[in-house]
């Protein structure tokens, strides 16, 4: 009997330690569009503080489609997407919730003295006819790949800009960046840079970049709300059949007053 007690007690302690280690090992992994990764890190840190034993891992950019595929495969628990779900993704069990909208912006280095552009100047820049900033610095376009969501957003602004963007894609010597982070890196390190980004990325990642006004309107969330600024990127949290409790809790946190405040501070309009 004495021997049984002496063995049973350490086993019980080991079992408790195992449970504690198991709790510490719980990881909520999130991946998808690069535009949202900085925000996910901030939300993840705040959410983890409320969930002892949980850590939130935000993976490098894999794009909206890559994130959704990973969620459906059970490789990650949540995806962030800059596009709606396809019918096929919904049939496979994906569910999406919009958590906010952020201005789609045209950005340049913070040191650039330029403050804004207008619609015609935008066409002229992509067409290659306007190739210098007011101080004489050459304008260096940073392009996203053909078919990329940001490329399509630019082309959708006007027929003239669509033609100018198509022409830019064909010019030799152009800078192309595959992911949102690569684009932001290129904009930061290239003198005279000009290219697309989102306000949320610039703020949440503390980038040395500034968003230019468009037709005199600052790209701010309040101007998305009042309709003055026309370009927005809607961002979605996507879960799948195997996402689990922590993922559902994260979505609820993102939509809670605390989560919404984090979003507002980082360049989102939360309808």
DANOR-V286850 format. One record per residue. RES is the residue in three letters. OMEGA is omega in degrees with one decimal (999 if undefined). D_FIRST is the distance of its C-alpha to the first C-alpha in whole Angstrom. Layout:
BEGIN
res = [RES,RES]
omega = [OMEGA,OMEGA]
d_first = [D_FIRST,D_FIRST]
END
This chain:
BEGIN
res = [UNK,UNK,UNK,UNK,UNK,UNK,UNK,UNK,UNK,UNK,UNK,UNK,UNK,UNK,UNK,UNK,UNK,UNK,UNK,UNK,UNK,UNK,UNK,UNK,UNK,UNK,UNK,UNK,UNK,UNK,UNK,UNK,UNK,UNK,UNK,UNK,UNK,UNK,UNK,UNK,UNK,UNK,UNK,UNK,UNK,UNK,UNK,UNK,UNK,UNK,UNK,UNK,UNK,UNK,UNK,UNK,UNK,UNK,UNK,UNK,UNK,UNK,UNK,UNK,UNK,UNK,UNK,UNK,UNK,UNK,UNK,UNK,UNK,UNK,UNK,UNK,UNK,UNK,UNK,UNK,UNK,UNK,UNK,UNK,UNK,UNK,UNK,UNK,UNK,UNK,UNK,UNK,UNK,UNK,UNK,UNK,UNK,UNK,UNK,UNK,UNK,UNK,UNK,UNK,UNK,UNK,UNK,UNK,UNK,UNK,UNK,UNK,UNK,UNK,UNK,UNK,UNK,UNK,UNK,UNK,UNK,UNK,UNK,UNK,UNK,UNK,UNK,UNK,UNK,UNK,UNK,UNK,UNK,UNK,UNK,UNK,UNK,UNK,UNK,UNK,UNK,UNK,UNK,UNK,UNK,UNK,UNK,UNK,UNK,UNK,UNK,UNK,UNK,UNK,UNK,UNK,UNK,UNK,UNK,UNK,UNK,UNK,UNK,UNK,UNK,UNK,UNK,UNK,UNK,UNK,UNK,UNK,UNK,UNK,UNK,UNK,UNK,UNK,UNK,UNK,UNK,UNK,UNK,UNK,UNK,UNK,UNK,UNK,UNK,UNK,UNK,UNK,UNK,UNK,UNK,UNK,UNK,UNK,UNK,UNK,UNK,UNK,UNK,UNK,UNK,UNK,UNK,UNK,UNK,UNK,UNK,UNK,UNK,UNK,UNK,UNK,UNK,UNK,UNK,UNK,UNK,UNK,UNK,UNK,UNK,UNK,UNK,UNK,UNK,UNK,UNK,UNK,UNK,UNK,UNK,UNK,UNK,UNK,UNK,UNK,UNK,UNK,UNK,UNK,UNK,UNK,UNK,UNK,UNK,UNK,UNK,UNK,UNK,UNK,UNK,UNK,UNK,UNK,UNK,UNK,UNK,UNK,UNK,UNK,UNK,UNK,UNK,UNK,UNK,UNK,UNK]
omega = [177.7,-179.3,-179.8,179.5,-176.7,177.2,-175.3,-177.2,176.4,178.7,178.6,178.6,178.3,179.1,178.0,177.3,178.8,177.9,179.2,179.0,178.7,178.9,-179.9,-175.2,-178.5,-177.1,171.9,-176.8,-175.8,178.2,178.6,-175.1,-178.8,-178.6,-173.7,-169.2,177.8,177.8,-180.0,178.3,179.9,176.9,-179.0,178.5,-179.6,180.0,-178.6,178.1,178.7,-173.9,-179.3,179.3,179.4,171.1,-179.5,-178.9,177.3,-174.6,175.8,-175.5,174.0,-179.9,180.0,-178.2,179.0,178.3,-179.9,176.9,-179.1,177.0,-178.4,177.7,-178.5,-178.9,173.3,-176.2,-179.7,172.9,170.3,-173.5,175.5,177.9,176.6,176.1,172.6,177.8,179.8,178.6,177.2,178.2,179.3,175.9,178.4,176.3,-175.2,176.1,175.1,179.2,177.9,175.8,-179.6,178.7,169.6,-168.5,168.2,-169.6,175.8,178.5,179.9,-178.2,179.4,-177.6,178.3,-179.2,-176.9,176.7,173.0,-173.5,-179.2,177.0,177.7,176.9,-177.3,178.7,-178.2,178.1,179.3,-179.5,173.0,-171.3,177.1,173.0,-179.6,179.8,178.0,178.5,176.5,175.1,178.3,179.6,169.6,-174.9,170.2,-176.2,175.2,-180.0,176.9,-177.2,179.2,177.0,-179.7,176.8,179.3,-179.0,-177.3,-176.3,178.1,176.2,-179.7,179.4,176.2,179.5,179.6,179.3,177.4,178.5,179.3,-179.2,-177.6,-178.0,179.7,174.8,-178.9,176.8,176.3,176.6,-173.4,-176.2,177.5,-179.4,177.0,177.5,179.1,176.6,-179.0,178.5,-179.5,-171.9,-174.9,177.1,179.1,-174.9,176.8,179.3,-175.5,175.0,171.0,178.5,-179.2,178.6,-178.4,-176.6,-173.6,179.0,178.3,-178.5,177.0,-176.5,174.5,177.7,-178.7,172.7,178.1,-175.9,176.8,-177.2,177.0,179.5,-177.2,-179.9,-178.9,179.2,164.9,-176.7,-177.7,174.6,-177.9,178.2,-167.2,-170.6,-178.2,171.9,177.3,-176.3,-172.1,168.7,-174.3,175.9,-179.9,-177.3,-177.0,-174.4,174.4,-174.2,-178.2,178.9,178.2,178.1,179.0,178.7,178.6,179.6,179.6,-178.1,178.9,177.1,180.0,178.9,-179.4,177.7,175.4,179.5,-179.4,-179.7,-175.0,168.6,179.6,161.5,-179.7,-176.8,999]
d_first = [0,4,5,5,6,9,10,10,12,15,15,16,19,20,21,23,25,25,27,29,30,31,33,35,36,38,41,44,47,51,54,57,61,61,63,60,58,58,58,54,53,54,53,50,49,49,47,44,44,44,41,38,36,40,42,46,47,51,52,56,59,59,61,61,61,58,56,56,56,53,51,52,50,47,48,48,47,51,54,57,60,64,65,65,62,64,64,62,60,59,59,56,54,55,56,58,58,61,59,63,66,68,71,72,74,76,75,77,76,75,78,81,83,84,82,83,85,86,86,89,88,85,87,89,86,85,88,89,92,90,89,89,87,90,89,90,87,86,84,81,80,76,76,73,73,75,73,71,70,72,75,75,75,78,80,80,81,85,87,88,85,84,87,86,83,83,86,84,81,84,85,84,82,80,77,74,71,68,65,66,64,67,69,69,68,72,73,72,73,76,79,81,78,78,76,74,70,69,69,65,64,67,65,61,62,64,67,70,72,74,75,79,80,82,85,85,81,78,75,73,71,73,76,74,73,77,78,80,78,78,75,72,69,66,62,60,56,55,52,51,48,45,46,43,42,43,46,47,46,48,51,51,51,54,56,54,57,55,55,59,59,58,60,63,63,63,66,65,67,64,66]
END
